[in-house]
Amino acid sequence: MEKKGIKPFKFMECAVIPIATGIKAQNLRELQTGLTQIPDSSIYFHFWGRMLRPHISE
């Protein structure tokens, strides 16, 4: 049951990720398990990569 005023956690994903990795997650437990199956360097790159790459602000 959801507490009043608290929104449920939503994880937005890209449809390409399960195709590239073969790893799918339907809930947080499956996401946690999936994260243990991929290299830490991949998580780091995809989390910080966009912020570390040079880009032009509009």
N, CA, C and O atoms as CSV, one atom per row, in Angstrom:
chain,resi,resn,atom,element,x,y,z
A,1,MET,N,N,0.841,-1.180,0.000
A,1,MET,CA,C,0.000,0.000,0.000
A,1,MET,C,C,0.885,1.243,0.000
A,1,MET,O,O,1.870,1.312,0.736
A,2,GLU,N,N,0.540,2.194,-0.805
A,2,GLU,CA,C,1.323,3.414,-0.959
A,2,GLU,C,C,0.929,4.448,0.092
A,2,GLU,O,O,-0.253,4.719,0.300
A,3,LYS,N,N,1.946,5.027,0.756
A,3,LYS,CA,C,1.669,6.073,1.738
A,3,LYS,C,C,1.269,7.343,1.011
A,3,LYS,O,O,1.746,7.614,-0.091
A,4,LYS,N,N,0.405,8.110,1.621
A,4,LYS,CA,C,-0.073,9.342,1.018
A,4,LYS,C,C,1.089,10.316,0.806
A,4,LYS,O,O,1.864,10.573,1.726
A,5,GLY,N,N,1.202,10.845,-0.391
A,5,GLY,CA,C,2.229,11.828,-0.707
A,5,GLY,C,C,3.554,11.234,-1.157
A,5,GLY,O,O,4.418,11.973,-1.629
A,6,ILE,N,N,3.743,9.924,-1.028
A,6,ILE,CA,C,4.988,9.298,-1.461
A,6,ILE,C,C,4.738,8.616,-2.801
A,6,ILE,O,O,3.868,7.754,-2.926
A,7,LYS,N,N,5.512,9.017,-3.787
A,7,LYS,CA,C,5.355,8.424,-5.115
A,7,LYS,C,C,6.196,7.155,-5.224
A,7,LYS,O,O,7.264,7.074,-4.618
A,8,PRO,N,N,5.731,6.161,-5.986
A,8,PRO,CA,C,6.515,4.933,-6.151
A,8,PRO,C,C,7.778,5.200,-6.969
A,8,PRO,O,O,7.819,6.107,-7.801
A,9,PHE,N,N,8.806,4.392,-6.714
A,9,PHE,CA,C,10.055,4.493,-7.455
A,9,PHE,C,C,9.814,4.062,-8.897
A,9,PHE,O,O,9.174,3.040,-9.145
A,10,LYS,N,N,10.321,4.834,-9.838
A,10,LYS,CA,C,10.217,4.477,-11.252
A,10,LYS,C,C,11.609,4.517,-11.850
A,10,LYS,O,O,12.340,5.493,-11.681
A,11,PHE,N,N,11.970,3.458,-12.548
A,11,PHE,CA,C,13.264,3.392,-13.219
A,11,PHE,C,C,12.997,3.478,-14.707
A,11,PHE,O,O,12.364,2.591,-15.280
A,12,MET,N,N,13.471,4.532,-15.333
A,12,MET,CA,C,13.270,4.716,-16.764
A,12,MET,C,C,14.442,4.063,-17.486
A,12,MET,O,O,15.594,4.238,-17.090
A,13,GLU,N,N,14.153,3.323,-18.527
A,13,GLU,CA,C,15.207,2.607,-19.223
A,13,GLU,C,C,15.123,2.809,-20.718
A,13,GLU,O,O,14.149,3.340,-21.251
A,14,CYS,N,N,16.157,2.377,-21.361
A,14,CYS,CA,C,16.222,2.411,-22.815
A,14,CYS,C,C,16.000,0.985,-23.310
A,14,CYS,O,O,16.580,0.045,-22.767
A,15,ALA,N,N,15.180,0.821,-24.319
A,15,ALA,CA,C,14.867,-0.517,-24.829
A,15,ALA,C,C,16.087,-1.223,-25.402
A,15,ALA,O,O,16.069,-2.444,-25.559
A,16,VAL,N,N,17.141,-0.486,-25.717
A,16,VAL,CA,C,18.343,-1.078,-26.312
A,16,VAL,C,C,19.170,-1.846,-25.268
A,16,VAL,O,O,19.882,-2.784,-25.626
A,17,ILE,N,N,19.088,-1.468,-24.003
A,17,ILE,CA,C,19.912,-2.095,-22.968
A,17,ILE,C,C,19.673,-3.604,-22.867
A,17,ILE,O,O,20.646,-4.358,-22.897
A,18,PRO,N,N,18.430,-4.081,-22.749
A,18,PRO,CA,C,18.238,-5.539,-22.679
A,18,PRO,C,C,18.695,-6.255,-23.947
A,18,PRO,O,O,19.136,-7.402,-23.882
A,19,ILE,N,N,18.595,-5.602,-25.080
A,19,ILE,CA,C,19.039,-6.211,-26.333
A,19,ILE,C,C,20.554,-6.357,-26.328
A,19,ILE,O,O,21.073,-7.404,-26.716
A,20,ALA,N,N,21.276,-5.318,-25.892
A,20,ALA,CA,C,22.736,-5.330,-25.899
A,20,ALA,C,C,23.311,-6.270,-24.844
A,20,ALA,O,O,24.330,-6.916,-25.085
A,21,THR,N,N,22.671,-6.356,-23.679
A,21,THR,CA,C,23.230,-7.137,-22.571
A,21,THR,C,C,22.547,-8.481,-22.361
A,21,THR,O,O,23.151,-9.405,-21.816
A,22,GLY,N,N,21.299,-8.597,-22.787
A,22,GLY,CA,C,20.528,-9.802,-22.508
A,22,GLY,C,C,19.992,-9.833,-21.084
A,22,GLY,O,O,19.397,-10.823,-20.659
A,23,ILE,N,N,20.207,-8.735,-20.342
A,23,ILE,CA,C,19.771,-8.660,-18.945
A,23,ILE,C,C,18.524,-7.788,-18.858
A,23,ILE,O,O,18.513,-6.650,-19.328
A,24,LYS,N,N,17.475,-8.335,-18.250
A,24,LYS,CA,C,16.223,-7.600,-18.086
A,24,LYS,C,C,15.876,-7.528,-16.609
A,24,LYS,O,O,16.268,-8.397,-15.829
A,25,ALA,N,N,15.136,-6.485,-16.222
A,25,ALA,CA,C,14.688,-6.352,-14.832
A,25,ALA,C,C,13.259,-5.831,-14.822
A,25,ALA,O,O,12.946,-4.827,-15.462
A,26,GLN,N,N,12.406,-6.521,-14.093
A,26,GLN,CA,C,11.009,-6.114,-13.955
A,26,GLN,C,C,10.744,-5.457,-12.607
A,26,GLN,O,O,9.690,-4.854,-12.404
A,27,ASN,N,N,11.704,-5.572,-11.680
A,27,ASN,CA,C,11.535,-4.977,-10.353
A,27,ASN,C,C,12.919,-4.653,-9.786
A,27,ASN,O,O,13.937,-4.935,-10.418
A,28,LEU,N,N,12.949,-4.063,-8.601
A,28,LEU,CA,C,14.226,-3.644,-8.014
A,28,LEU,C,C,15.128,-4.823,-7.669
A,28,LEU,O,O,16.349,-4.710,-7.779
A,29,ARG,N,N,14.563,-5.935,-7.260
A,29,ARG,CA,C,15.385,-7.114,-6.947
A,29,ARG,C,C,16.093,-7.616,-8.204
A,29,ARG,O,O,17.279,-7.942,-8.157
A,30,GLU,N,N,15.379,-7.681,-9.323
A,30,GLU,CA,C,15.987,-8.112,-10.580
A,30,GLU,C,C,17.016,-7.093,-11.068
A,30,GLU,O,O,18.034,-7.472,-11.646
A,31,LEU,N,N,16.759,-5.811,-10.842
A,31,LEU,CA,C,17.731,-4.775,-11.201
A,31,LEU,C,C,19.009,-4.959,-10.391
A,31,LEU,O,O,20.110,-4.889,-10.937
A,32,GLN,N,N,18.863,-5.195,-9.088
A,32,GLN,CA,C,20.023,-5.407,-8.222
A,32,GLN,C,C,20.831,-6.619,-8.692
A,32,GLN,O,O,22.059,-6.563,-8.753
A,33,THR,N,N,20.151,-7.698,-9.019
A,33,THR,CA,C,20.827,-8.898,-9.506
A,33,THR,C,C,21.530,-8.615,-10.829
A,33,THR,O,O,22.673,-9.028,-11.027
A,34,GLY,N,N,20.856,-7.919,-11.727
A,34,GLY,CA,C,21.444,-7.586,-13.023
A,34,GLY,C,C,22.682,-6.720,-12.895
A,34,GLY,O,O,23.646,-6.892,-13.640
A,35,LEU,N,N,22.659,-5.791,-11.954
A,35,LEU,CA,C,23.813,-4.907,-11.762
A,35,LEU,C,C,25.049,-5.664,-11.300
A,35,LEU,O,O,26.173,-5.219,-11.536
A,36,THR,N,N,24.855,-6.802,-10.645
A,36,THR,CA,C,26.008,-7.600,-10.213
A,36,THR,C,C,26.603,-8.407,-11.355
A,36,THR,O,O,27.690,-8.966,-11.216
A,37,GLN,N,N,25.903,-8.477,-12.487
A,37,GLN,CA,C,26.356,-9.283,-13.620
A,37,GLN,C,C,27.150,-8.491,-14.648
A,37,GLN,O,O,27.699,-9.075,-15.582
A,38,ILE,N,N,27.221,-7.183,-14.496
A,38,ILE,CA,C,27.950,-6.371,-15.467
A,38,ILE,C,C,29.153,-5.716,-14.797
A,38,ILE,O,O,29.145,-5.515,-13.583
A,39,PRO,N,N,30.191,-5.377,-15.570
A,39,PRO,CA,C,31.395,-4.781,-14.985
A,39,PRO,C,C,31.115,-3.418,-14.343
A,39,PRO,O,O,30.308,-2.637,-14.847
A,40,ASP,N,N,31.792,-3.148,-13.229
A,40,ASP,CA,C,31.667,-1.848,-12.566
A,40,ASP,C,C,32.023,-0.708,-13.514
A,40,ASP,O,O,31.424,0.365,-13.454
A,41,SER,N,N,33.000,-0.944,-14.389
A,41,SER,CA,C,33.426,0.103,-15.323
A,41,SER,C,C,32.301,0.497,-16.274
A,41,SER,O,O,32.225,1.650,-16.698
A,42,SER,N,N,31.436,-0.441,-16.610
A,42,SER,CA,C,30.300,-0.141,-17.482
A,42,SER,C,C,29.296,0.755,-16.770
A,42,SER,O,O,28.776,1.704,-17.358
A,43,ILE,N,N,29.025,0.454,-15.507
A,43,ILE,CA,C,28.107,1.288,-14.723
A,43,ILE,C,C,28.679,2.692,-14.596
A,43,ILE,O,O,27.964,3.675,-14.787
A,44,TYR,N,N,29.960,2.790,-14.275
A,44,TYR,CA,C,30.623,4.085,-14.125
A,44,TYR,C,C,30.530,4.888,-15.424
A,44,TYR,O,O,30.168,6.065,-15.406
A,45,PHE,N,N,30.856,4.247,-16.551
A,45,PHE,CA,C,30.844,4.930,-17.844
A,45,PHE,C,C,29.458,5.460,-18.177
A,45,PHE,O,O,29.319,6.613,-18.587
A,46,HIS,N,N,28.437,4.641,-18.009
A,46,HIS,CA,C,27.089,5.052,-18.397
A,46,HIS,C,C,26.461,6.032,-17.417
A,46,HIS,O,O,25.591,6.817,-17.794
A,47,PHE,N,N,26.901,5.990,-16.154
A,47,PHE,CA,C,26.377,6.941,-15.170
A,47,PHE,C,C,27.056,8.301,-15.301
A,47,PHE,O,O,26.383,9.330,-15.346
A,48,TRP,N,N,28.380,8.307,-15.361
A,48,TRP,CA,C,29.143,9.555,-15.396
A,48,TRP,C,C,29.558,9.977,-16.797
A,48,TRP,O,O,29.892,11.144,-17.002
A,49,GLY,N,N,29.549,9.079,-17.758
A,49,GLY,CA,C,30.075,9.350,-19.092
A,49,GLY,C,C,29.559,10.613,-19.745
A,49,GLY,O,O,30.344,11.400,-20.275
A,50,ARG,N,N,28.264,10.821,-19.717
A,50,ARG,CA,C,27.677,12.003,-20.360
A,50,ARG,C,C,28.163,13.290,-19.699
A,50,ARG,O,O,28.405,14.289,-20.377
A,51,MET,N,N,28.303,13.263,-18.385
A,51,MET,CA,C,28.727,14.468,-17.673
A,51,MET,C,C,30.213,14.760,-17.865
A,51,MET,O,O,30.636,15.912,-17.772
A,52,LEU,N,N,30.997,13.733,-18.130
A,52,LEU,CA,C,32.441,13.912,-18.277
A,52,LEU,C,C,32.854,14.252,-19.702
A,52,LEU,O,O,33.940,14.793,-19.915
A,53,ARG,N,N,32.005,13.944,-20.683
A,53,ARG,CA,C,32.326,14.254,-22.080
A,53,ARG,C,C,32.093,15.726,-22.365
A,53,ARG,O,O,31.127,16.313,-21.878
A,54,PRO,N,N,32.983,16.327,-23.158
A,54,PRO,CA,C,32.763,17.739,-23.507
A,54,PRO,C,C,31.482,17.894,-24.335
A,54,PRO,O,O,31.189,17.063,-25.194
A,55,HIS,N,N,30.731,18.952,-24.073
A,55,HIS,CA,C,29.536,19.235,-24.857
A,55,HIS,C,C,29.290,20.739,-24.857
A,55,HIS,O,O,29.782,21.464,-23.993
A,56,ILE,N,N,28.529,21.185,-25.827
A,56,ILE,CA,C,28.216,22.607,-25.968
A,56,ILE,C,C,26.836,22.852,-25.375
A,56,ILE,O,O,25.858,22.225,-25.781
A,57,SER,N,N,26.763,23.759,-24.421
A,57,SER,CA,C,25.472,24.113,-23.827
A,57,SER,C,C,24.720,25.038,-24.763
A,57,SER,O,O,25.311,25.911,-25.398
A,58,GLU,N,N,23.420,24.843,-24.844
A,58,GLU,CA,C,22.612,25.704,-25.712
A,58,GLU,C,C,22.155,26.922,-24.962
A,58,GLU,O,O,21.462,27.769,-25.525
